[in-house]
């Protein structure tokens, strides 16, 4: 069974977490891996229904996503968590709990996040209509040592996805693409051919 692991995308609302995580998931599936994406917004409407936006409720929500990621990773699945997860302490808690944990910081300026916000939530938060809004009236604690930083206000989506995949290859969580190009049968044929030629 393939070894499971968790890729955790954190960043402000509208910083590109969903877009980049979906792109990474697609690439990992192409390589034959089992992948599940837990998006913060989706989890809130299902697993964390009824939770508000106090610090305690946010922490509970992120711990729940982390718990599901841990179960999936333990069973050979690549779990992708994509949630604002504004507090460093809880992200570090999930890292400790899960073990095989790769943190991806979707770095994006607040101005660009506001421009991308089709729901207009930032505008409402800036007008004081939404209390405790991350990045406006509530803090977002940037990761100190994330494995990957994608600057989504400066990079194309493909570049950000490539950065994530490259880091997973570097950390040996996945094999480099070249290594997956041949089937076992093809590899055997190549080895046999090299042996016949006296190279092996």
Steps between C-alpha positions, in 0.01 A plus 500: 500500500620850416595711799243766579582857598330837547552818300364796694419821312470810716452867411254786504153469351526529117877434507468207259491202738212325325637560150855382571391206717262376229778533242739302720233235565444458127872451436530246785200305368663489155789325671267232631471619860183499707423860593232667713462878522351651815414858417432730794173637362363156415600357838322786678168417334530127580741387769504826695142619456395728784849628581547875505810712445626548855860391556379189681263402216765564236748284692241221529432517126871478410556214747209312341644540153838389640343193661343389172831564318677285759257209447529526122882525506520200731309299241724578204304799369650838410290739709490861386373755751420846366385736773591850615623349831615840629665388823850356500446299818219289351686442172798381705268280707375332179859458378589318821188284494536400134880469469525481121395861450599749230397861558432717196463872562289673235652844532295778348471871574183613673427739210497215248287283733248785523495535119434127458222492758185448292284464813603847621575371852818705538308814409241422768772422755679827423171683549465334839204286393680167561686468830809278552590484132844353438744751356274795587381494862651163595864396469653266245824351630730425207680164510859536621651199322259368239633233264364697203413867442293572191461869419163483333486872422823470298496147357280322248292219647710238314820636653356479852380143441842405359672638813284279722555187290876563479523530879308174547750332265793656690362377832457153343127489561450439129724367228624743237284493187780341294506203733133429440515510123585131454290207614678218687479289186665773291770547762578128489530512119738797520712324767510185288606699192777671698613164636509354147717792395735431790422818698350318799 
